[in-house]
Amino acid sequence: MAKWISWIALFLLLVVVPFGSWYYLKSGLDYRKKALSDLLPKDSISFNLDSLSIFRGNTTVLVLGQDTTSYQVIRTINKQFEKVPHFQCLFQDTAAASDGFNILPQGYAVEDLQKYQLGYLLIDTSAKIRNSYAASKHDVKKLIEHTAIVLPREKESDIELKKK
């Protein structure tokens, strides 16, 4: 009986655990590849139109228009990413300034933004529009997931050995 238990344990360690790890990592890689294919740049904001450098160097969630859920969604997103450097949430509508949100100056980059309907835009650090989202719960969830993917990661320092 003990011999069977040791064979089963050996089989688990040599076959099941590596296969389970491979499957888990592969599903994560497939998810990331699909998300990156969804996030290919759709459009860009001209550097001439971004004269104040509002978009350059910052990952931006831009709210086009407004409704009652926009403020709650942006508060949630802003709270989640508030400690990330170079992340900003902007409103195109001036009524948002009363709630403490940043707004775009009136008429700023209108030519590039007027083709998008109400909802949200995800703009990366090089002023490229990655995706547009409606105000539905499904799209807001995708916006949060895609924002986490688009945000630039801080480079971690390399591990160095102490020399005596």
C-alpha positions in Angstrom: 0.0 0.0 0.0 2.8 2.4 0.9 4.4 1.7 -2.5 1.2 2.8 -4.3 1.1 6.0 -2.3 4.7 6.9 -3.2 4.0 6.1 -6.9 0.9 8.4 -6.9 2.8 11.1 -5.1 5.7 10.8 -7.6 3.2 11.0 -10.5 1.5 14.1 -9.1 4.9 15.8 -8.6 6.3 14.9 -12.0 3.2 15.1 -14.2 0.2 16.8 -12.7 1.8 19.8 -11.0 3.9 20.8 -14.1 0.9 20.4 -16.4 -1.3 22.5 -14.1 1.3 25.2 -13.9 1.8 25.2 -17.7 -2.0 25.4 -18.2 -2.4 28.3 -15.7 0.5 30.3 -17.2 -0.7 29.7 -20.8 -4.2 30.9 -20.0 -2.8 34.1 -18.5 -0.5 34.6 -21.6 -3.5 34.0 -23.9 -5.5 36.6 -22.0 -2.8 39.2 -22.2 -2.2 38.6 -25.9 -6.0 39.0 -26.6 -6.1 42.2 -24.5 -3.0 43.6 -26.3 -4.6 42.9 -29.7 -7.7 44.8 -28.5 -5.5 47.7 -27.4 -3.7 48.3 -30.7 -3.7 52.1 -31.3 -6.9 53.2 -33.0 -6.0 56.8 -33.5 -3.6 59.4 -32.1 -3.9 63.0 -30.9 -1.7 65.3 -33.0 1.2 66.8 -31.1 0.3 70.1 -32.6 -3.1 69.9 -31.0 -1.7 68.7 -27.7 0.2 72.0 -27.3 -0.2 72.0 -23.5 1.2 68.4 -23.3 -1.9 67.3 -21.4 -1.8 63.8 -22.9 1.9 63.3 -23.6 3.6 61.4 -20.8 0.4 60.5 -19.1 -2.0 57.6 -19.3 -5.4 59.2 -19.5 -9.0 58.1 -19.1 -11.0 60.8 -20.9 -14.7 61.1 -20.2 -16.6 62.3 -23.3 -19.8 64.0 -22.2 -21.3 63.2 -18.9 -24.1 61.3 -17.2 -24.9 60.4 -13.6 -22.8 57.3 -13.7 -19.7 58.9 -15.2 -18.7 60.6 -11.9 -19.1 57.4 -9.9 -17.1 55.4 -12.5 -14.3 57.9 -12.7 -14.1 58.2 -8.9 -13.7 54.4 -8.7 -11.1 54.3 -11.4 -9.2 57.3 -10.0 -9.2 55.7 -6.5 -7.9 52.5 -7.9 -5.0 54.1 -9.8 -4.4 57.2 -7.7 -0.9 56.1 -6.6 0.3 55.3 -10.1 2.6 58.1 -11.4 1.5 59.7 -14.7 -2.1 58.6 -14.6 -4.9 61.0 -14.9 -8.7 61.1 -15.4 -10.0 64.0 -17.4 -13.5 65.3 -18.3 -14.3 67.1 -21.5 -17.2 68.8 -19.9 -16.6 71.8 -17.6 -19.3 70.8 -15.1 -16.9 68.2 -13.7 -14.6 70.9 -12.3 -17.1 71.6 -9.5 -16.5 68.0 -8.3 -12.7 68.4 -8.2 -11.9 66.6 -11.5 -9.5 67.9 -14.1 -11.1 69.1 -17.3 -9.8 69.7 -20.8 -9.7 73.4 -21.8 -12.6 74.2 -24.0 -11.9 73.5 -27.7 -8.7 71.5 -26.8 -8.0 68.7 -29.4 -11.5 68.9 -30.7 -10.6 67.7 -34.2 -9.3 64.4 -32.9 -12.0 63.8 -30.3 -15.2 64.8 -32.1 -15.4 61.5 -34.0 -15.9 59.6 -30.7 -19.3 59.3 -29.1 -20.2 59.6 -25.5 -18.3 57.3 -23.2 -14.7 56.9 -22.3 -11.4 57.0 -24.2 -8.1 55.3 -23.0 -5.1 57.3 -24.2 -1.6 56.1 -23.6 1.6 58.0 -22.7 2.4 58.8 -26.4 -1.1 60.3 -27.0 -2.4 57.3 -28.9 -6.0 56.5 -28.4 -6.0 52.8 -27.5 -9.7 52.2 -27.3 -13.1 53.8 -26.7 -15.7 52.4 -24.3 -19.4 52.9 -23.8 -20.9 53.6 -20.4 -22.2 50.0 -19.9 -20.9 47.9 -17.0 -19.2 45.5 -19.3 -17.3 48.2 -21.1 -16.3 49.9 -17.8 -14.9 46.6 -16.6 -12.9 46.3 -19.8 -11.7 49.9 -19.4 -10.3 49.1 -15.9 -8.6 45.9 -17.2 -7.2 47.7 -20.2 -6.0 50.6 -18.1 -4.0 48.3 -15.9 -2.4 46.8 -19.0 -1.6 50.1 -20.7 0.0 51.7 -17.7 3.8 51.8 -18.0 5.4 49.6 -15.4 8.2 50.9 -13.2 11.4 49.1 -13.9 12.4 46.9 -11.0 16.0 47.0 -9.9 18.2 44.1 -10.7 19.2 41.8 -7.9 22.9 42.3 -7.1 25.2 40.2 -5.0 26.9 41.8 -2.1 30.6 41.8 -2.5 32.7 41.4 0.6 
